Amino acid sequence: MSVLMRTYRLASGLQQEERIDDPDRIERYMKLFDREDLKKIQAGHRVKIEKDEWQLLEG
């Protein structure tokens, strides 16, 4: 089962981490990435979009 990790900062400066394990949500979020970033994230690398950092973990 794949897990999409999203790391982001709140307005207060605190860092939050979200674990997304629902396949439908993962598929929707994958549409945010361009082709180059999609290849990176599928290879397990971290990808930064604006202020959010994403990583796909295969399990």
ABEGO torsion letter per residue (X at the ends): XBBBBBBBBBAAGBBBBBBBABAAAAAAAAAABBAAAAAAAAAGBBBBBEABBBBBBBX
